[in-house]
Amino acid sequence: MLAGSTFSDISKTRVKVPAGTIRPHIGANDDTAAQEARMLADNIPEVVVIDRRQLERECFVCGLMAQNPDTRFATFGSLQEWRDSQQNHPSVSVILVVIGSRKMTDLGVAGDIAKAVQEFAPVPIVVVADTDDLSQILKALECGAKGFIPTTVGLRVAAEAISMTLAGGVFVPASSIMAMRNVIDTGGPTVRPMAGLFTERQMAVVEALRRGRANKIIAHELQLRESTVKVHIRNIMKKLNATNRTEVAFKIRDMFPEQSGPDI
């Protein structure tokens, strides 16, 4: 099936006719039949799936159809293909953007998601990816996505995630919640600010990390080489006994609770 294809069980749905109703001959009242079909279709939610991998895209949708028989699905190979066909799908309820093995932090991915969120609002965007890494999930939500479905979950969970989004909720996998808890629970003794913990330059990097800045942005703001920023981050991780940037961010927020509000 080609990109831009529409999957639907609408053709299998029969409009119930009251007992005693005389059925017109085929073609005798096509306008009424077409109107009934449109009214029926308008009450069925439609989900758009965007994935550049055709085979995976079609298999994914076929599986979702088995879980959600009362939902229509339309598939596209890219956001641009969806833009070109958007006018033909006026009643879309949710858009699934499948990034596969790509990461939210890869070049252009977060920008595409953020742009899609703004462009297609109020239709919610849900990211589907081959990871349940907490930092990737947080990045997707930061871009405005209303959910994150890792491919480590089954079709039933994916279908329930779509239903939750249709109901106005936000879905994140349970594994990410547990990861956040583990980061907090296994952090050892609570770390508090103390004199001499960080150098002045490291404190500047710490503040940038707390605000979610990327290494390249930190280097620009502090007028440092990106390689130097990486050295500072490694030293900060050692001092905090952290294994990654996400754990550093959590521990920094614990160290500076008065500064841990949202950075808008």
Kinemage of the C-alpha trace (Angstrom):
@kinemage 1
@onewidth
@group {chain A} dominant
@subgroup {mainchain}
@vectorlist {calphas} color= white
{ca met a 1} P 0.000 0.000 0.000
{ca leu a 2} L 1.386 3.382 -0.990
{ca ala a 3} L 2.109 6.329 1.276
{ca gly a 4} L -0.988 8.412 1.838
{ca ser a 5} L -3.148 5.283 1.938
{ca thr a 6} L -6.226 5.178 4.112
{ca phe a 7} L -7.062 2.107 6.157
{ca ser a 8} L -10.651 1.841 7.301
{ca asp a 9} L -13.330 -0.633 8.257
{ca ile a 10} L -16.040 1.804 7.218
{ca ser a 11} L -16.803 -0.312 4.165
{ca lys a 12} L -17.618 -3.235 6.462
{ca thr a 13} L -19.994 -1.194 8.622
{ca arg a 14} L -23.647 -1.468 7.777
{ca val a 15} L -26.156 1.279 8.458
{ca lys a 16} L -29.066 -0.244 10.379
{ca val a 17} L -32.430 0.340 8.739
{ca pro a 18} L -35.582 0.293 10.909
{ca ala a 19} L -37.914 -2.671 10.457
{ca gly a 20} L -40.485 -2.094 7.745
{ca thr a 21} L -38.364 0.421 5.898
{ca ile a 22} L -38.436 -0.033 2.151
{ca arg a 23} L -34.970 -0.186 0.745
{ca pro a 24} L -34.652 1.841 -2.479
{ca his a 25} L -33.184 0.304 -5.579
{ca ile a 26} L -29.484 0.950 -6.124
{ca gly a 27} L -29.111 4.429 -7.504
{ca ala a 28} L -32.625 5.531 -6.555
{ca asn a 29} L -31.448 7.628 -3.605
{ca asp a 30} L -27.692 7.874 -3.859
{ca asp a 31} L -27.570 11.310 -2.203
{ca thr a 32} L -29.255 10.026 0.953
{ca ala a 33} L -26.991 6.975 1.121
{ca ala a 34} L -23.901 9.123 0.611
{ca gln a 35} L -25.057 11.518 3.319
{ca glu a 36} L -25.615 8.633 5.752
{ca ala a 37} L -22.161 7.280 4.963
{ca arg a 38} L -20.571 10.700 5.572
{ca met a 39} L -22.409 11.099 8.879
{ca leu a 40} L -21.243 7.649 9.934
{ca ala a 41} L -17.656 8.426 8.904
{ca asp a 42} L -17.669 11.741 10.773
{ca asn a 43} L -18.299 9.872 14.038
{ca ile a 44} L -15.292 7.596 13.570
{ca pro a 45} L -11.939 8.906 14.880
{ca glu a 46} L -9.122 9.058 12.355
{ca val a 47} L -5.473 8.535 13.240
{ca val a 48} L -2.648 9.622 10.941
{ca val a 49} L 0.567 7.582 11.043
{ca ile a 50} L 3.714 9.165 9.599
{ca asp a 51} L 6.671 6.833 9.060
{ca arg a 52} L 9.207 6.898 6.234
{ca arg a 53} L 9.576 3.087 6.414
{ca gln a 54} L 6.718 1.718 4.337
{ca leu a 55} L 6.761 -1.904 5.500
{ca glu a 56} L 6.954 -1.006 9.192
{ca arg a 57} L 4.291 1.658 8.685
{ca glu a 58} L 1.794 -0.724 7.131
{ca cys a 59} L 2.451 -3.515 9.633
{ca phe a 60} L 2.044 -1.087 12.531
{ca val a 61} L -1.268 0.203 11.219
{ca cys a 62} L -2.616 -3.283 10.506
{ca gly a 63} L -1.846 -4.229 14.095
{ca leu a 64} L -3.508 -1.091 15.434
{ca met a 65} L -6.597 -1.752 13.310
{ca ala a 66} L -6.971 -5.146 14.939
{ca gln a 67} L -6.911 -3.440 18.343
{ca asn a 68} L -9.058 -0.440 17.334
{ca pro a 69} L -11.600 -1.692 14.761
{ca asp a 70} L -13.706 1.464 15.134
{ca thr a 71} L -10.854 3.773 14.120
{ca arg a 72} L -9.744 4.843 10.657
{ca phe a 73} L -6.048 5.132 9.859
{ca ala a 74} L -4.260 7.111 7.160
{ca thr a 75} L -0.545 6.623 6.498
{ca phe a 76} L 2.097 8.923 5.052
{ca gly a 77} L 5.818 8.645 4.435
{ca ser a 78} L 6.715 12.104 5.720
{ca leu a 79} L 5.340 15.224 7.350
{ca gln a 80} L 5.412 16.924 3.949
{ca glu a 81} L 3.256 14.188 2.410
{ca trp a 82} L 0.773 14.738 5.213
{ca arg a 83} L 0.808 18.494 4.624
{ca asp a 84} L 0.025 17.936 0.947
{ca ser a 85} L -2.966 15.713 1.781
{ca gln a 86} L -4.167 17.401 4.957
{ca gln a 87} L -7.194 18.992 3.299
{ca asn a 88} L -8.516 15.517 2.453
{ca his a 89} L -8.560 14.560 6.136
{ca pro a 90} L -10.470 17.322 7.934
{ca ser a 91} L -11.419 15.247 10.988
{ca val a 92} L -8.076 13.865 12.156
{ca ser a 93} L -8.034 13.132 15.890
{ca val a 94} L -4.359 12.358 16.532
{ca ile a 95} L -1.083 12.200 14.576
{ca leu a 96} L 1.559 9.552 15.294
{ca val a 97} L 5.047 10.579 14.166
{ca val a 98} L 7.302 7.518 14.038
{ca ile a 99} L 10.986 8.470 14.294
{ca gly a 100} L 12.188 4.861 14.592
{ca ser a 101} L 15.825 4.532 15.606
{ca arg a 102} L 16.408 8.276 15.376
{ca lys a 103} L 16.631 10.242 18.605
{ca met a 104} L 14.901 13.427 19.628
{ca thr a 105} L 18.364 14.916 20.068
{ca asp a 106} L 19.422 14.073 16.495
{ca leu a 107} L 19.815 17.011 14.154
{ca gly a 108} L 16.446 18.388 13.054
{ca val a 109} L 14.206 15.844 14.798
{ca ala a 110} L 13.138 17.993 17.756
{ca gly a 111} L 12.665 20.978 15.452
{ca asp a 112} L 10.390 18.963 13.153
{ca ile a 113} L 8.281 17.756 16.069
{ca ala a 114} L 7.985 21.237 17.593
{ca lys a 115} L 7.022 22.698 14.218
{ca ala a 116} L 4.426 19.980 13.631
{ca val a 117} L 2.914 20.578 17.075
{ca gln a 118} L 2.405 24.249 16.270
{ca glu a 119} L 1.343 23.724 12.659
{ca phe a 120} L -1.257 21.014 13.243
{ca ala a 121} L -2.656 22.253 16.569
{ca pro a 122} L -5.014 21.477 18.191
{ca val a 123} L -4.557 17.935 16.852
{ca pro a 124} L -2.229 16.176 19.344
{ca ile a 125} L 1.120 14.770 18.204
{ca val a 126} L 2.409 11.487 19.653
{ca val a 127} L 6.004 10.374 19.072
{ca val a 128} L 6.769 6.689 18.430
{ca ala a 129} L 10.422 5.665 18.805
{ca asp a 130} L 12.720 2.681 19.309
{ca thr a 131} L 13.710 3.817 22.800
{ca asp a 132} L 12.209 4.409 26.220
{ca asp a 133} L 15.137 6.544 27.401
{ca leu a 134} L 13.874 9.120 29.868
{ca ser a 135} L 15.826 12.001 28.345
{ca gln a 136} L 14.302 11.306 24.914
{ca ile a 137} L 10.794 11.211 26.350
{ca leu a 138} L 11.290 14.465 28.222
{ca lys a 139} L 12.630 16.104 25.056
{ca ala a 140} L 9.551 15.031 23.092
{ca leu a 141} L 7.222 16.404 25.754
{ca glu a 142} L 9.282 19.588 25.864
{ca cys a 143} L 8.610 19.980 22.127
{ca gly a 144} L 4.883 19.798 22.793
{ca ala a 145} L 4.143 16.138 22.037
{ca lys a 146} L 1.136 14.733 23.899
{ca gly a 147} L 2.613 11.290 24.284
{ca phe a 148} L 5.577 9.017 23.672
{ca ile a 149} L 5.154 5.386 22.630
{ca pro a 150} L 8.311 3.246 22.641
{ca thr a 151} L 8.377 0.235 20.334
{ca thr a 152} L 9.187 -1.891 23.369
{ca val a 153} L 5.464 -1.930 24.231
{ca gly a 154} L 2.897 -4.197 22.620
{ca leu a 155} L 0.106 -3.282 20.234
{ca arg a 156} L -2.487 -3.365 22.993
{ca val a 157} L -0.587 -0.772 25.020
{ca ala a 158} L -0.018 1.339 21.893
{ca ala a 159} L -3.750 1.247 21.142
{ca glu a 160} L -4.543 2.242 24.729
{ca ala a 161} L -2.043 5.097 24.448
{ca ile a 162} L -3.900 6.367 21.380
{ca ser a 163} L -7.215 6.089 23.229
{ca met a 164} L -5.752 8.032 26.144
{ca thr a 165} L -4.605 10.770 23.782
{ca leu a 166} L -8.045 10.890 22.128
{ca ala a 167} L -9.505 11.398 25.595
{ca gly a 168} L -7.188 14.359 26.205
{ca gly a 169} L -4.537 12.580 28.258
{ca val a 170} L -0.765 12.312 27.890
{ca phe a 171} L 0.855 8.881 27.629
{ca val a 172} L 4.388 8.035 28.756
{ca pro a 173} L 5.632 4.469 29.329
{ca ala a 174} L 5.740 3.129 32.881
{ca ser a 175} L 9.404 2.251 32.385
{ca ser a 176} L 10.306 5.935 32.170
{ca ile a 177} L 8.529 6.695 35.426
{ca met a 178} L 10.429 3.882 37.122
{ca ala a 179} L 13.693 5.162 35.642
{ca met a 180} L 13.026 8.585 37.131
{ca arg a 181} L 12.307 7.011 40.493
{ca asn a 182} L 15.494 4.938 40.349
{ca val a 183} L 17.581 7.999 39.582
{ca ile a 184} L 16.205 9.657 42.686
{ca asp a 185} L 16.195 6.606 44.968
{ca thr a 186} L 19.682 5.347 44.090
{ca gly a 187} L 21.337 8.727 44.265
{ca gly a 188} L 22.742 8.011 47.720
{ca pro a 189} L 22.915 10.743 50.324
{ca thr a 190} L 21.244 13.958 49.332
{ca val a 191} L 23.777 16.307 47.825
{ca arg a 192} L 23.598 19.909 48.971
{ca pro a 193} L 25.571 22.953 47.876
{ca met a 194} L 28.896 23.334 49.620
{ca ala a 195} L 31.856 25.626 49.221
{ca gly a 196} L 34.451 24.322 46.831
{ca leu a 197} L 32.209 21.647 45.224
{ca phe a 198} L 32.424 23.299 41.795
{ca thr a 199} L 34.761 25.829 40.258
{ca glu a 200} L 33.315 29.085 39.014
{ca arg a 201} L 33.353 27.827 35.416
{ca gln a 202} L 31.777 24.521 36.414
{ca met a 203} L 29.021 26.413 38.216
{ca ala a 204} L 28.247 28.220 34.967
{ca val a 205} L 28.039 24.888 33.153
{ca val a 206} L 25.883 23.461 35.963
{ca glu a 207} L 23.417 26.314 35.564
{ca ala a 208} L 23.282 25.763 31.808
{ca leu a 209} L 22.655 22.037 32.317
{ca arg a 210} L 19.874 22.834 34.744
{ca arg a 211} L 18.237 24.876 32.001
{ca gly a 212} L 18.531 22.015 29.533
{ca arg a 213} L 21.091 23.641 27.260
{ca ala a 214} L 22.877 21.529 24.647
{ca asn a 215} L 26.683 21.411 24.656
{ca lys a 216} L 26.937 23.591 21.566
{ca ile a 217} L 24.708 26.259 23.141
{ca ile a 218} L 26.648 26.133 26.407
{ca ala a 219} L 29.894 26.600 24.490
{ca his a 220} L 28.454 29.605 22.652
{ca glu a 221} L 27.037 31.231 25.785
{ca leu a 222} L 30.208 30.741 27.833
{ca gln a 223} L 32.547 31.393 24.888
{ca leu a 224} L 34.229 28.012 25.260
{ca arg a 225} L 35.140 25.222 22.907
{ca glu a 226} L 32.580 22.426 22.826
{ca ser a 227} L 35.338 19.967 23.771
{ca thr a 228} L 36.054 22.062 26.882
{ca val a 229} L 32.369 21.977 27.817
{ca lys a 230} L 32.429 18.180 27.572
{ca val a 231} L 35.427 18.054 29.927
{ca his a 232} L 33.583 20.225 32.465
{ca ile a 233} L 30.507 17.998 32.212
{ca arg a 234} L 32.573 14.863 32.795
{ca asn a 235} L 34.113 16.438 35.898
{ca ile a 236} L 30.682 17.515 37.142
{ca met a 237} L 29.371 13.976 36.631
{ca lys a 238} L 32.273 12.571 38.655
{ca lys a 239} L 31.661 14.990 41.515
{ca leu a 240} L 27.956 14.141 41.587
{ca asn a 241} L 28.527 10.416 41.058
{ca ala a 242} L 26.214 10.633 38.046
{ca thr a 243} L 26.320 8.427 34.957
{ca asn a 244} L 24.594 10.676 32.418
{ca arg a 245} L 23.284 14.184 31.794
{ca thr a 246} L 19.752 13.290 32.904
{ca glu a 247} L 20.987 12.142 36.302
{ca val a 248} L 23.081 15.309 36.583
{ca ala a 249} L 19.977 17.426 35.919
{ca phe a 250} L 17.973 15.660 38.637
{ca lys a 251} L 20.745 16.007 41.206
{ca ile a 252} L 21.299 19.657 40.327
{ca arg a 253} L 17.612 20.352 40.897
{ca asp a 254} L 17.915 18.703 44.284
{ca met a 255} L 20.952 20.819 45.097
{ca phe a 256} L 19.293 24.053 44.077
{ca pro a 257} L 15.565 23.596 44.825
{ca glu a 258} L 14.923 27.328 44.927
{ca gln a 259} L 16.070 27.576 41.315
{ca ser a 260} L 14.306 24.485 39.996
{ca gly a 261} L 11.248 26.198 38.515
{ca pro a 262} L 10.462 26.020 34.823
{ca asp a 263} L 12.788 27.836 32.476
{ca ile a 264} L 10.468 29.440 29.929
